[in-house]
Amino acid sequence: MMMPRAAHSVPAVVSLFAWPDLVALAEMERERQALIARIATLPRNSHRRIVLAARLQDITHRSLAAQVDLRRRRP
């Protein structure tokens, strides 16, 4: 269903202004992993699984958008 994702690459020197964004990205990744684990335990066609999958998709979208924004702002 989902493709495995590469580990986040953190630049060697990170601006202090970027740390809150990196913390938010790490939190989103933890939430994604928790949702993936919860989804795996539910029956395939259950309503709860579908709701969690939609939430997972939303978090993934926001995480990718934040990563792109962070890379654009990088010097």
C-alpha positions as a Python dict, from the first residue, in 0.01 Angstrom:
ca = {
    (1, 'M'): (0, 0, 0),
    (2, 'M'): (260, 258, 107),
    (3, 'M'): (613, 279, -24),
    (4, 'P'): (890, 274, 234),
    (5, 'R'): (1035, 616, 301),
    (6, 'A'): (1399, 705, 325),
    (7, 'A'): (1529, 838, 654),
    (8, 'H'): (1514, 1215, 688),
    (9, 'S'): (1841, 1375, 593),
    (10, 'V'): (1930, 1653, 832),
    (11, 'P'): (2193, 1894, 705),
    (12, 'A'): (2516, 1907, 902),
    (13, 'V'): (2468, 2274, 988),
    (14, 'V'): (2110, 2369, 1066),
    (15, 'S'): (1997, 2724, 1121),
    (16, 'L'): (1853, 2786, 1465),
    (17, 'F'): (1540, 2912, 1293),
    (18, 'A'): (1489, 2567, 1137),
    (19, 'W'): (1485, 2369, 1464),
    (20, 'P'): (1114, 2422, 1538),
    (21, 'D'): (1035, 2296, 1188),
    (22, 'L'): (1258, 1992, 1235),
    (23, 'V'): (1089, 1916, 1566),
    (24, 'A'): (748, 1942, 1399),
    (25, 'L'): (864, 1707, 1121),
    (26, 'A'): (987, 1454, 1376),
    (27, 'E'): (653, 1472, 1560),
    (28, 'M'): (464, 1417, 1236),
    (29, 'E'): (683, 1116, 1157),
    (30, 'R'): (617, 967, 1503),
    (31, 'E'): (244, 1020, 1451),
    (32, 'R'): (266, 856, 1107),
    (33, 'Q'): (439, 552, 1250),
    (34, 'A'): (180, 522, 1527),
    (35, 'L'): (-103, 541, 1273),
    (36, 'I'): (62, 277, 1053),
    (37, 'A'): (84, 44, 1353),
    (38, 'R'): (-282, 105, 1447),
    (39, 'I'): (-400, 55, 1089),
    (40, 'A'): (-215, -275, 1066),
    (41, 'T'): (-419, -421, 1354),
    (42, 'L'): (-763, -333, 1214),
    (43, 'P'): (-972, -542, 971),
    (44, 'R'): (-926, -443, 608),
    (45, 'N'): (-1270, -291, 546),
    (46, 'S'): (-1341, -145, 887),
    (47, 'H'): (-1463, 212, 910),
    (48, 'R'): (-1201, 299, 1171),
    (49, 'R'): (-921, 179, 942),
    (50, 'I'): (-1049, 396, 657),
    (51, 'V'): (-1067, 701, 885),
    (52, 'L'): (-714, 638, 1014),
    (53, 'A'): (-584, 586, 659),
    (54, 'A'): (-730, 924, 557),
    (55, 'R'): (-562, 1083, 859),
    (56, 'L'): (-234, 913, 766),
    (57, 'Q'): (-260, 1050, 414),
    (58, 'D'): (-322, 1402, 549),
    (59, 'I'): (-25, 1386, 787),
    (60, 'T'): (197, 1252, 510),
    (61, 'H'): (90, 1535, 282),
    (62, 'R'): (157, 1798, 547),
    (63, 'S'): (494, 1641, 631),
    (64, 'L'): (607, 1640, 268),
    (65, 'A'): (492, 1999, 222),
    (66, 'A'): (685, 2105, 533),
    (67, 'Q'): (998, 1926, 407),
    (68, 'V'): (978, 2102, 71),
    (69, 'D'): (925, 2437, 243),
    (70, 'L'): (1222, 2375, 472),
    (71, 'R'): (1449, 2288, 179),
    (72, 'R'): (1341, 2600, -10),
    (73, 'R'): (1427, 2820, 287),
    (74, 'R'): (1767, 2658, 336),
    (75, 'P'): (2059, 2889, 244),
}
